[in-house]
């Protein structure tokens, strides 16, 4: 085997290439890729942050909008009702804030003439006068017990006289009856949903209260509601 001369080894070592350097074009491309990646990540983060904020504000505005609509609807309701009866007129202030749903139903029924011609079915002195369409003789015993219980009632710390309400047991379209208390009633909240009070015509309520009734507390003479007029102001 031939021996390689030292001069040949020197020449071969000189011919070996030095380590290659990155070209400027490669450096620029890598820098652009890094910048684009950072920009994309930042844009994605900003997009989701803004979207989350908008959804939160949209939820709050929807809730506020609902409250605004509800309050607007309450303010649009008439505040008073004039019950023209065969004994005279009774002016009632409606509790729009405290009994909104019942007042809304009452006003709707007034507009549809539900109470026109409605009779006062039961009259119990020092207790209540009640107007309704249903002639329920099955409840006569209950009315008698109530009358005996409250016939001597003079005062109460819980509730006042001349309050307008409807039965808790039934206040749908068919069973929507009107009750006007003629004395403070201790268990008023157990029996009635109060949605107004008489502000004028207490003497008419008392005149109806004084009519003659039979053993079932039903007036012997016809007494009824001729019409109901809704008013914004009195």
Secondary structure, 3 states (H helix, E strand, C coil): CCCCCHHHHHHHHHHCCCCCCCCHHHHHHHHHHHHHHHHHHHHHHHHHHHHHHHHHHHHHHHHHHHHHHHHHHHHHCCCEEEEEECCEEEEEEECCCCCHHHHHHHHHHHHCCCCCCCEEEEEECCCEEEECCCCCHHHHHHHHHHHHHHCCCCCCCCCCCCEEEEECCCCCCCCCCEEEECCCCCCHHHHEEEEEEEEECHHHHHHHHCCCECCCCCECCCCEEEEEEEECCC
